[in-house]
Amino acid sequence: MDLFQFQAAIKGLPEATLRQFNSVLVSQLNAATRTKVQAAAAQFSRGDLASFVDKNGVRRTMRIERFNTKTVSGKDTTTGMSWRVSPGFLSLVGQHPTAPTAPIYGSNAGTF
């Protein structure tokens, strides 16, 4: 069904039905957006370096600190400024090294 056939099919529907249909469409669009954002964010990990171009055309590099619903938060490595950026605008610069595999002994680890 193309757009013109779709428009013809819904033209005579009552307002209540159109509102229900709108609710279903909005839910589907939101789910599709969440899926795309999550897929884009999956290539990044906390602590990674990522770059993006800000609204002034300046390339920024940030260390990723947090994953939000639609954005990734981090601090600019040069200025320390906080940024929230859609993961679709980020490019991976460097991955955070993995955590050490050796055990870490804290104050409650006992005496040796």
C-alpha positions in Angstrom: 0.0 0.0 0.0 1.5 3.4 -1.0 0.9 6.7 0.8 -2.0 7.7 -1.4 -3.9 4.5 -0.8 -3.3 4.8 2.9 -4.6 8.3 3.0 -7.7 7.2 1.1 -8.3 4.3 3.4 -8.2 6.4 6.6 -10.1 9.4 5.2 -13.5 8.4 6.4 -12.5 7.0 9.8 -14.0 8.6 13.0 -11.8 10.9 15.1 -11.6 8.4 18.0 -10.3 5.7 15.7 -7.8 8.1 14.2 -6.6 9.1 17.7 -6.1 5.4 18.6 -4.3 4.8 15.3 -2.1 7.8 16.0 -1.2 6.4 19.5 -0.1 3.1 17.9 2.0 4.9 15.3 3.7 7.0 17.8 4.5 4.0 20.0 6.0 2.2 17.0 8.1 5.2 16.0 9.4 5.6 19.5 10.3 1.9 19.6 12.1 2.1 16.3 14.0 5.2 17.5 15.0 3.4 20.8 16.3 0.4 18.8 18.4 2.6 16.5 19.9 4.6 19.4 20.7 1.4 21.4 22.3 -0.2 18.3 24.4 3.0 17.8 25.4 3.1 21.5 26.3 -0.6 21.5 29.7 0.1 19.8 30.8 2.3 22.8 31.7 1.4 26.4 32.0 3.6 29.5 35.5 5.2 29.5 35.9 5.1 25.7 37.1 8.2 23.8 34.6 9.4 21.2 34.6 12.4 18.9 31.8 14.5 17.4 31.4 17.8 15.6 29.6 20.4 17.7 27.0 23.0 16.3 29.9 25.4 15.6 31.7 22.9 13.5 34.4 22.2 16.1 35.6 18.6 16.5 35.3 17.6 20.2 36.7 14.6 21.9 35.0 13.3 25.1 35.4 10.4 27.5 32.2 8.5 27.8 30.8 8.5 31.3 27.1 7.4 31.0 24.5 6.0 28.7 21.2 7.8 28.8 17.9 6.8 27.0 18.7 8.7 23.8 22.2 10.2 24.4 25.7 9.4 25.6 27.1 11.7 28.3 30.8 12.5 28.7 33.4 15.2 29.4 35.5 17.0 26.9 39.1 15.9 27.2 40.4 19.4 26.5 38.0 21.7 28.4 36.3 19.4 30.9 32.9 20.6 29.6 30.1 18.1 29.9 28.3 16.9 26.7 25.2 14.9 25.9 25.4 13.6 22.3 23.2 11.2 20.3 25.4 8.1 19.7 24.7 8.4 16.0 26.9 11.6 15.9 29.9 9.9 17.7 32.9 8.3 16.3 35.1 5.9 18.3 38.6 7.4 18.9 39.9 4.9 21.4 38.6 2.1 23.6 39.1 2.2 27.3 41.5 -0.5 28.4 39.9 -3.5 30.1 39.9 -3.7 33.8 42.8 -5.5 35.4 42.3 -9.2 35.9 44.5 -9.4 39.1 42.5 -9.2 42.3 42.4 -5.8 44.0 43.0 -5.9 47.7 41.2 -3.4 49.8 41.1 -2.6 53.5 38.6 -5.3 54.2 40.5 -8.0 52.2 42.3 -9.3 55.4 45.9 -9.2 56.3 48.7 -10.9 54.3 
